[in-house]
């Protein structure tokens, strides 16, 4: 085994395709051939199709539901209403936010598109016919779509809630109020701001939008009455939580429920929650004894499942006259829709919004968030961000810009003088977080240099002069952002979902011939876990990534975990993977020492083997050790080579980045053109640079959509105005620019491999970068704040209001 | 509803189905013929996840009736390469990270295949315009465009070598 032509250390390392390698994705082999297995591809013998009768009204009493004609439609087998679910106590269900939500309309409807009845038929065409034949009599009620109005109105939206009783998060001050959540010292903050030399105030609105993955939500539920087992396939970002919830709701013991998340066609937060379609498909399968499929169509998806944002953020920020920030006050009016179905850790009804001090050393701050019911769809999910972090980043990055205007300062310089310094980490923020690590100044200087910031400002000033002279009709905007995220939820001591601590897990089995399988509690929705988690493991245990299978999403086989959202897979499950790998290595060390006939302490790890200290020619590779683990009796060591780790993170991770968008704006048409977009991300240790870059491109494009055109808009009677792709903006290849990516690398000090998570950074940092570019273009003409999305009409209107149309 | 007898050729194989006049081609392909590569993303012709080739043109099979495809030659992602011999486009998408969740990918590659038949040497701008009927939520298109340009170059090199 110790031949002379042995591969070098570098060759052995390269063969692993471990950390830092732009390994090609293993998933792509099947996806490029059309051989993915998404939920709508699941086809079972005798499978039925279910779909919903939905409310056309935003607020109405349901006076009667007549299903007779529907039941007479050929192929229709059942029509479920709230009355049918009530005996099972399933006509309502708990939300992730401590509220409850109707599964099917119980006496009234509270938003357009709400689920009223569930038609089960032999195929989707018969189901559609059945839906058309269900007769529902409604009595319209006054509609509230504005959260400020809702807090003043006599109209009671949630008649099911006891008047005056506390909600899940404390007292409710009005019948349409959900909670007030506060963090920080308000008195001290007010004092700091009131006594400051300079104060800037602004209302920053982050509009309602939708994650809108290309695959909608769906499920196939199959109750096998012979063995009492329920199997549920679905687009679940958290399959284990779904199993527990399904057990608690249905009374079926958890070991008799198997939840499978097959390939998922994008999630972005849309697929975290539990939706009425899942419950109804399960009930329908129990009732009919046949598998039942429910696949949402696009309109249903945009109207009913999981919107995001809709935060009205009133800010006050103060500074000395030379620009040192002295205080930040924020009050949010949060429109949660008809039910509080936010997907946040239980103790955080406004998520991690209190990361809103951003990248800055702000001595004192206060945040108050009032949650409000309206006649809009429930949700408030984290659309490609950790819980409410993108709202927080947008808020602080707009406030910095407004403060820069107030101070008459350059916004890049204002940021620089307020950044938390490298030597201040770990940094305690005024709102209670401990930032684990960062080096903001280095990233910022690199970014400004890369785009030639000083020259851009000169060009911009010249452009303004040329515009004033009538020589051009185009303005130049330079959109700056330095964001800090908080991801990787989270420590079990304060993070849970429905009582389940937010740890995650990995279980590894090494096979006798030296290949392996690892199963995790997370589930990929396109992130490439099968590729990247194998890389983490390859570097830990010395088995090539190509010889490691990664499996997720089947609750019968994978260890319990809280799933994939909030950029938690790498920070939490990735850590579990490394820790489980280290357990494998610890046992392997004992086996190697036995085989080499030395003491355990006399061998050391070297890439893919244990070597005898001081005698590198004497070694056992991991493959040799694996074989021995199964075929040799080793005194004091159990046979086999397996390990499991449940990882409870000691802290969140804090990825950060510096983004700069250079945008041309045509004042007369409102059209914009992105001339350059530079994105520097620091996500700590980089596992697969190719995958990181891909995630940044994708997240920036979602940010482009949100900032420049995408919204879920309602009219005054609660009609959804943006329910199809005709109205809901998704950029195509034509509108999307090329991006330049860059990085710095500041490892997380508490994560086993120093990784922080990156998938959501570009959405969190991208939105303010695009929006700030629009604002910056008009700064010379007096614009302080205009609301997103900055579509052509709104930009044109801004130009008009500023008197630029002559 | 009376069903129609429809004959079509899918990926070189003759097929016969009975379908209601209102049945959409995407449902015929996915549910009757078990060709599940093309996906359904919107049902309104916007997203392109259901893109197939019909008689030499890219169509969105969610807004084509099966009856309209009677007698047609259909090519789906399943007809482009085999597991042992992937199509150049399939390899290029993997090589250049032109996909993430994979849901848009079959439609994307099928459309790119037709685009390169129509224009074997496109500019980046022509690729972006020619692919604008296919939405992707994950990649931001940059690597899709890169994949298609790389595939075009390789296909042209193969053609030249053969000539």
Contacts between the chains, C-beta under 8 A, distances in Angstrom:
chain1	res1	chain2	res2	distance
A	24	B	94	5.8
A	24	B	95	6.8
A	24	B	97	7.9
A	25	B	94	6.8
A	25	B	97	7.1
A	27	B	102	6.7
A	28	B	93	6.8
A	28	B	94	4.0
A	28	B	99	6.0
A	28	B	102	7.5
A	29	B	94	7.0
A	30	B	102	7.8
A	31	B	99	5.7
A	31	B	102	3.1
A	31	B	105	5.1
A	32	B	77	7.9
A	32	B	86	6.9
A	32	B	90	4.0
A	32	B	91	7.8
A	32	B	93	5.2
A	32	B	94	5.8
A	32	B	99	6.9
A	32	B	102	7.8
A	32	B	105	6.0
A	32	B	109	6.5
A	33	B	37	7.4
A	33	B	77	6.7
A	33	B	78	7.2
A	33	B	81	6.6
A	33	B	83	6.7
A	33	B	86	7.2
A	33	B	90	6.5
A	34	B	35	8.0
A	34	B	36	7.1
A	34	B	37	2.3
A	34	B	38	7.3
A	34	B	76	6.8
A	34	B	77	3.6
A	34	B	78	5.3
A	34	B	105	7.8
A	34	B	106	4.2
A	35	B	37	7.3
A	36	B	102	4.8
A	36	B	103	7.3
A	36	B	105	7.9
A	38	B	39	6.9
A	38	B	103	6.6
A	40	B	30	7.6
A	40	B	36	7.9
A	40	B	39	7.3
A	40	B	40	6.7
A	41	B	30	7.8
A	41	B	36	4.4
A	43	B	31	7.6
A	43	B	34	7.4
A	123	B	31	7.8
A	124	B	27	7.4
A	125	B	20	6.6
A	125	B	22	6.9
A	125	B	23	7.2
A	212	B	137	6.8
A	213	B	101	7.3
A	213	B	103	7.6
A	213	B	137	5.7
A	214	B	39	7.7
A	214	B	41	4.6
A	214	B	47	6.2
A	214	B	49	6.0
A	214	B	101	7.2
A	214	B	103	4.6
A	214	B	104	5.4
A	214	B	135	6.5
A	214	B	136	7.1
A	214	B	137	4.9
A	214	B	138	8.0
A	215	B	39	6.9
A	215	B	41	6.7
A	215	B	101	7.4
A	215	B	103	4.7
A	216	B	41	7.6
A	263	B	101	7.6
A	263	B	102	6.6
A	264	B	101	6.6
A	265	B	39	7.0
A	265	B	41	7.8
A	265	B	101	5.0
A	265	B	102	7.2
A	265	B	103	3.0
A	266	B	100	7.7
A	266	B	101	4.4
A	266	B	103	6.2
A	266	B	137	5.0
A	266	B	138	5.8
A	268	B	137	7.2
A	295	B	40	7.8
A	297	B	43	5.7
A	298	B	41	7.1
A	298	B	42	4.4
A	298	B	43	6.1
A	298	B	44	6.7
A	298	B	47	8.0
A	525	B	101	5.8
A	526	B	100	3.8
A	526	B	101	2.9
A	526	B	102	6.9
A	526	B	103	7.9
A	526	B	138	4.9
A	527	B	100	7.2
A	528	B	100	6.9
A	690	B	97	5.2
A	691	B	97	7.3
A	693	B	97	7.6
A	694	B	97	4.8
A	694	B	100	6.1
A	694	B	138	7.7
A	694	B	139	6.1
A	694	B	140	8.0
A	694	B	143	6.1
A	695	B	100	7.7
A	697	B	139	6.0
A	697	B	140	3.4
A	697	B	141	7.7
A	697	B	142	4.7
A	697	B	143	6.6
A	698	B	100	6.4
A	698	B	136	8.0
A	698	B	137	7.2
A	698	B	138	4.6
A	698	B	139	5.2
A	698	B	140	4.6
A	699	B	140	7.7
A	700	B	140	5.9
A	701	B	139	7.8
A	701	B	140	3.6
A	701	B	141	6.9
A	702	B	137	7.0
A	724	B	42	7.3
A	724	B	44	5.4
A	724	B	46	7.4
A	725	B	42	5.2
A	725	B	44	6.0
A	725	B	46	3.6
A	725	B	47	6.3
A	725	B	135	7.5
A	726	B	44	6.9
A	726	B	46	6.9
A	730	B	46	7.9
A	730	B	47	7.8
A	730	B	135	5.3
A	730	B	137	7.1
A	732	B	131	7.6
A	732	B	132	4.1
A	732	B	133	7.6
A	732	B	134	7.7
A	732	B	135	6.4
A	732	B	141	7.7
A	733	B	127	7.3
A	733	B	128	4.3
A	733	B	129	7.9
A	733	B	131	4.7
A	733	B	132	5.5
A	733	B	134	7.7
A	733	B	136	8.0
A	733	B	141	4.1
A	733	B	144	6.8
A	733	B	145	6.3
A	734	B	128	5.2
A	734	B	129	5.8
A	734	B	132	4.2
A	736	B	128	7.9
A	736	B	140	6.0
A	736	B	141	4.9
A	736	B	142	7.5
A	738	B	142	5.6
A	739	B	140	6.9
A	739	B	142	6.3
